[in-house]
């Protein structure tokens, strides 16, 4: 797969918003609702710090599976989900893989997925709509404004800052200054809900699980041990 250009990836993300998720160009995406709408089987479970998640799909593309690391913050989880959307719907040669969450990666497919996730969750038009003319001209945003935007779009501080920098909405100097601010402490001082910055959703299962799990097992996409573990989750009432 070749590296997709900025204009094309932005257009692809907007098309995905409108045609598949049926949301407009500026509103936030509720990722759990999106998972259900796209008919994806998703499982949240603890993984190592080196892994954000993974995704696989059947050969005919009718059944899709996603695993999300519940040890990551909810904001990071949201980015992982959007990242996996790209692999599941647009990757030319998708293979079972682990997303490690590293920025600036060399793998073309992973770079495309990161760019897509960023554009999908944080649409340029929506961000600009929330800024004042002065902020756009000076390329400087207050910490309070950054927190309001990350809360609105449900993303991590790191994801938002990289997006703002890529869109040239903030300068390199402003990026470094904001990146140096401790996330949880800054949120606590403003009295903002901290759920976005905490881990969660452990063992949550989303989708019509059993049928899809069996299909993935039959196609050797998951092991019998993983299949039995996932079915046990259903038995324990952990489905959503």
C-alpha positions as CSV (number, residue, x, y, z in Angstrom):
1,X,0.0,0.0,0.0
2,X,1.3,3.5,-0.9
3,X,1.2,6.5,1.5
4,X,-2.1,8.3,1.0
5,X,-1.8,12.1,0.6
6,X,-3.2,14.6,3.1
7,X,-6.1,15.8,0.9
8,X,-7.1,12.2,0.1
9,X,-7.0,11.0,3.6
10,X,-9.1,14.0,4.8
11,X,-11.6,13.3,2.1
12,X,-11.7,9.6,2.9
13,X,-12.4,10.4,6.6
14,X,-15.2,12.8,5.7
15,X,-16.7,10.3,3.4
16,X,-16.6,7.7,6.1
17,X,-18.3,10.1,8.5
18,X,-21.1,10.9,6.1
19,X,-21.7,7.7,4.3
20,X,-21.0,5.0,6.9
21,X,-21.6,6.8,10.3
22,X,-24.1,9.3,9.1
23,X,-22.6,12.2,11.1
24,X,-21.8,15.7,9.8
25,X,-18.4,17.3,9.2
26,X,-18.0,18.9,12.6
27,X,-19.7,16.8,15.3
28,X,-17.9,14.3,17.5
29,X,-18.1,10.5,16.8
30,X,-19.3,8.2,19.6
31,X,-17.1,5.3,18.9
32,X,-19.1,2.6,20.7
33,X,-22.2,3.6,18.7
34,X,-20.0,3.6,15.5
35,X,-18.8,0.0,16.3
36,X,-22.5,-1.1,16.6
37,X,-23.5,0.8,13.4
38,X,-20.7,-0.8,11.4
39,X,-21.6,-4.2,12.7
40,X,-18.1,-4.9,14.2
41,X,-17.4,-7.3,17.0
42,X,-15.3,-5.6,19.6
43,X,-13.7,-6.8,22.8
44,X,-12.0,-4.6,25.4
45,X,-9.4,-6.5,27.5
46,X,-6.1,-5.7,29.2
47,X,-3.1,-6.0,27.0
48,X,0.6,-5.0,27.5
49,X,1.6,-1.3,27.4
50,X,3.2,-2.0,24.0
51,X,-0.1,-2.9,22.4
52,X,-3.1,-0.6,21.7
53,X,-5.3,-3.2,19.9
54,X,-5.7,-5.2,16.8
55,X,-8.3,-6.0,14.1
56,X,-9.0,-8.9,11.7
57,X,-11.8,-9.6,9.2
58,X,-13.0,-12.6,7.3
59,X,-12.0,-13.1,3.7
60,X,-15.4,-11.9,2.4
61,X,-15.2,-8.8,4.6
62,X,-18.6,-9.5,6.1
63,X,-17.4,-10.2,9.6
64,X,-15.0,-7.8,11.4
65,X,-13.3,-8.1,14.8
66,X,-11.5,-5.6,16.9
67,X,-9.6,-5.9,20.2
68,X,-8.9,-2.8,22.3
69,X,-6.5,-2.5,25.2
70,X,-8.6,-1.6,28.2
71,X,-5.4,-0.6,30.1
72,X,-5.1,2.4,27.8
73,X,-7.0,5.7,28.6
74,X,-10.4,6.0,27.1
75,X,-9.1,8.8,24.8
76,X,-6.4,6.5,23.5
77,X,-8.9,3.7,23.1
78,X,-11.0,6.0,20.8
79,X,-8.0,6.7,18.6
80,X,-7.2,3.0,18.4
81,X,-10.8,2.2,17.3
82,X,-10.7,4.9,14.6
83,X,-7.2,3.6,13.5
84,X,-8.6,0.0,13.2
85,X,-11.6,1.3,11.1
86,X,-9.1,2.2,8.4
87,X,-7.6,-1.3,8.4
88,X,-11.0,-3.0,8.4
89,X,-12.5,-0.9,5.6
90,X,-9.7,0.6,3.5
91,X,-6.4,-1.4,3.9
92,X,-5.7,-3.1,0.6
93,X,-4.0,-6.1,2.1
94,X,-5.1,-6.3,5.7
95,X,-3.4,-8.8,8.0
96,X,-3.9,-9.5,11.7
97,X,-1.6,-7.0,13.4
98,X,-1.0,-5.2,16.7
99,X,-1.3,-1.5,16.8
100,X,1.5,-0.2,19.1
101,X,0.4,3.5,19.1
102,X,3.8,4.9,18.2
103,X,3.8,8.2,16.4
104,X,6.0,8.8,13.3
105,X,6.1,5.1,12.4
106,X,7.7,4.1,9.1
107,X,5.1,1.4,8.1
108,X,3.0,2.9,5.4
109,X,-0.2,1.2,6.3
110,X,0.1,2.2,10.0
111,X,0.9,5.8,9.0
112,X,-2.2,5.9,6.8
113,X,-4.4,4.4,9.6
114,X,-3.1,7.0,12.1
115,X,-3.7,9.9,9.7
116,X,-7.2,8.6,9.0
117,X,-8.0,8.2,12.7
118,X,-6.9,11.7,13.4
119,X,-9.0,13.2,10.5
120,X,-12.0,11.1,11.4
121,X,-12.1,11.9,15.2
122,X,-10.9,15.6,14.9
123,X,-12.3,17.1,11.7
124,X,-10.5,20.2,10.6
125,X,-13.8,22.1,9.9
126,X,-15.0,21.2,13.4
127,X,-11.9,22.3,15.2
128,X,-11.8,25.7,13.3
129,X,-15.4,26.2,14.2
130,X,-14.5,26.1,17.9
131,X,-11.6,28.7,17.6
132,X,-11.7,32.5,17.6
133,X,-10.2,34.5,14.8
134,X,-7.5,35.6,17.1
135,X,-6.5,32.1,17.9
136,X,-6.4,31.1,14.3
137,X,-4.2,34.1,13.4
138,X,-1.8,33.9,16.4
139,X,-1.6,30.0,16.3
140,X,-1.8,30.0,20.0
141,X,-4.5,28.3,22.1
142,X,-5.0,28.4,25.8
143,X,-4.8,25.3,27.8
144,X,-8.4,25.7,28.7
145,X,-9.4,25.7,25.0
146,X,-7.3,22.6,24.3
147,X,-9.0,20.8,27.1
148,X,-12.5,21.8,25.8
149,X,-11.7,20.5,22.4
150,X,-10.3,17.2,23.6
151,X,-13.3,16.8,25.8
152,X,-15.7,17.6,22.9
153,X,-14.1,15.1,20.5
154,X,-13.2,12.5,23.2
155,X,-9.5,12.3,22.3
156,X,-6.3,12.2,24.2
157,X,-4.2,15.3,24.7
158,X,-1.4,13.9,22.6
159,X,-3.7,13.0,19.7
160,X,-5.2,16.5,19.7
161,X,-1.9,18.3,19.9
162,X,-0.4,16.3,17.0
163,X,-3.6,17.1,15.0
164,X,-3.4,20.8,15.8
165,X,0.3,20.9,14.8
166,X,-0.4,19.0,11.5
167,X,-3.2,21.4,10.6
168,X,-0.8,24.3,11.5
169,X,-3.3,25.6,13.9
170,X,-0.6,25.8,16.6
171,X,3.0,26.6,16.2
172,X,5.9,24.2,17.0
173,X,6.6,26.3,20.1
174,X,3.0,26.2,21.3
175,X,3.0,22.5,20.6
176,X,6.0,21.8,22.8
177,X,4.7,24.1,25.6
178,X,1.3,22.4,25.7
179,X,2.8,18.9,25.4
180,X,4.9,19.6,28.5
181,X,1.8,20.2,30.7
182,X,0.8,17.3,32.9
183,X,-2.5,16.1,31.6
184,X,-4.4,14.9,34.6
185,X,-3.2,17.7,36.8
186,X,-4.3,20.3,34.3
187,X,-7.7,18.7,34.0
188,X,-8.1,18.4,37.7
189,X,-7.3,22.1,38.2
190,X,-10.1,23.1,35.8
191,X,-12.6,20.8,37.5
192,X,-13.2,18.8,34.3
193,X,-14.5,15.2,34.3
194,X,-11.4,13.0,34.2
195,X,-13.0,9.8,32.8
196,X,-11.5,10.5,29.4
197,X,-8.0,10.3,30.8
198,X,-8.5,7.1,32.8
199,X,-8.5,3.4,31.6
200,X,-11.8,1.6,31.5
201,X,-14.2,-0.7,29.7
202,X,-12.4,-3.9,30.8
203,X,-14.0,-7.1,29.4
204,X,-16.7,-5.1,27.6
205,X,-17.9,-6.9,24.5
206,X,-19.9,-5.1,21.7
207,X,-21.8,-6.8,18.8
208,X,-23.6,-9.9,17.8
209,X,-20.7,-11.8,19.1
210,X,-21.2,-15.6,19.0
211,X,-21.9,-16.0,15.3
212,X,-19.0,-13.8,14.2
213,X,-16.6,-15.5,16.7
214,X,-17.5,-18.9,15.2
215,X,-16.9,-17.6,11.7
216,X,-13.5,-16.2,12.7
217,X,-12.6,-19.5,14.3
218,X,-13.6,-21.5,11.3
219,X,-11.4,-19.4,9.1
220,X,-8.4,-19.8,11.5
221,X,-8.4,-16.0,12.3
222,X,-8.5,-16.7,16.0
223,X,-7.4,-19.7,18.1
224,X,-9.9,-22.1,19.7
225,X,-8.6,-20.9,23.1
226,X,-9.4,-17.3,22.2
227,X,-12.8,-18.3,20.9
228,X,-13.6,-20.1,24.1
229,X,-12.4,-17.2,26.2
230,X,-14.6,-14.8,24.2
231,X,-17.7,-17.1,24.5
232,X,-17.1,-17.2,28.2
233,X,-17.4,-13.4,28.3
234,X,-20.8,-13.7,26.8
235,X,-21.8,-16.3,29.4
236,X,-20.7,-14.0,32.1
237,X,-22.9,-11.2,30.9
238,X,-20.2,-8.8,29.6
239,X,-21.8,-8.1,26.3
240,X,-23.1,-4.7,25.3
